[in-house]
């Protein structure tokens, strides 16, 4: 008879379990009390964000030899799931800093670049982000128009980047450090390269802070402007024209952690609507005893559990230093983000009028969930990618 060792998909090691406990306690103590108010005022909580540094969360996937926590994609999912169960907007800013910049930078930088920048972003002194989308080019990455032209020991970078998380820390001030994708002319033709750009570089400015978003209001989003921005050659990551590889590799962990954020949203919504349905009475009995409500509860739980298993199964197989799991990094985001939106909608329906106001949390989570179907790749992009990979070969279904 085959026997199986005790294995926890969601906390594979004691270190993972300790991480989950640490983040959960931090969320209950520090994140939850501020979430509603900062959503109302559309304020990025910079002092709270900096507290993530001493916890080791801002360098969670950086080797411990370089000052990070030395953990894996499962750990990244744990952090994003737990933060999002309270404040998805705060978690989104964390994702932009830690996954889109820190992890991306670490995987593609040299020793000199790491010495200049890594500790500042790992300890929270500098707030970072990544610039890929443009006003007319989001999912169509290859259509980007930003361009960097080499002039001796520097580049002149020109273009506009849009929807940049952590682009501004408040109404007037830029974030501190950005990984920027731009076109360069190489011997092989027009190719995408990546650059590290500091706040204060000549020609770099804040276009506008984007306000009145449907959700994720406590995560600062901005347009950034590069007008012959002077970027030293030593701030180019890797060789000219090789950044499509950087981009594709980092999109996998980005999409996985966005899916993990969806898990946090769904879990919190299930907790809220379950508790409410046992306390709220109609026609003399708790509404949890009515079949219509039981359907919302039962289906929400089952869909959440299915998505969670998919997310963590992909996470344990994902390499941070290589690429090649696009199909399932697209798949988990396709499944989990829509699941979270639907579960939040179910929760709002169970709560009725109370679900439609901020006090009961689900209204905010419902609004936040929608962004996850758009950012980091739209649902339509995931459907396209998965379909293309299926057409190439069906062996993946038999693994």
Secondary structure as GFF3:
##gff-version 3
##sequence-region A 1 399
A	DSSP	alpha_helix	14	26	.	.	.	ID=ss1
A	DSSP	pi_helix	27	31	.	.	.	ID=ss2
A	DSSP	alpha_helix	32	41	.	.	.	ID=ss3
A	DSSP	alpha_helix	46	54	.	.	.	ID=ss4
A	DSSP	three_ten_helix	64	66	.	.	.	ID=ss5
A	DSSP	alpha_helix	73	84	.	.	.	ID=ss6
A	DSSP	alpha_helix	88	95	.	.	.	ID=ss7
A	DSSP	pi_helix	96	103	.	.	.	ID=ss8
A	DSSP	alpha_helix	104	108	.	.	.	ID=ss9
A	DSSP	alpha_helix	111	122	.	.	.	ID=ss10
A	DSSP	beta_strand	128	131	.	.	.	ID=ss11
A	DSSP	three_ten_helix	141	143	.	.	.	ID=ss12
A	DSSP	beta_strand	147	151	.	.	.	ID=ss13
A	DSSP	beta_strand	154	165	.	.	.	ID=ss14
A	DSSP	beta_strand	177	186	.	.	.	ID=ss15
A	DSSP	beta_strand	189	198	.	.	.	ID=ss16
A	DSSP	beta_strand	204	209	.	.	.	ID=ss17
A	DSSP	beta_strand	221	232	.	.	.	ID=ss18
A	DSSP	three_ten_helix	233	235	.	.	.	ID=ss19
A	DSSP	beta_strand	236	237	.	.	.	ID=ss20
A	DSSP	alpha_helix	243	279	.	.	.	ID=ss21
A	DSSP	beta_strand	281	282	.	.	.	ID=ss22
A	DSSP	beta_strand	285	286	.	.	.	ID=ss23
A	DSSP	three_ten_helix	287	289	.	.	.	ID=ss24
A	DSSP	alpha_helix	291	317	.	.	.	ID=ss25
A	DSSP	alpha_helix	326	351	.	.	.	ID=ss26
A	DSSP	three_ten_helix	352	356	.	.	.	ID=ss27
A	DSSP	three_ten_helix	358	360	.	.	.	ID=ss28
A	DSSP	alpha_helix	362	371	.	.	.	ID=ss29
A	DSSP	alpha_helix	379	392	.	.	.	ID=ss30
A	DSSP	three_ten_helix	395	398	.	.	.	ID=ss31
###
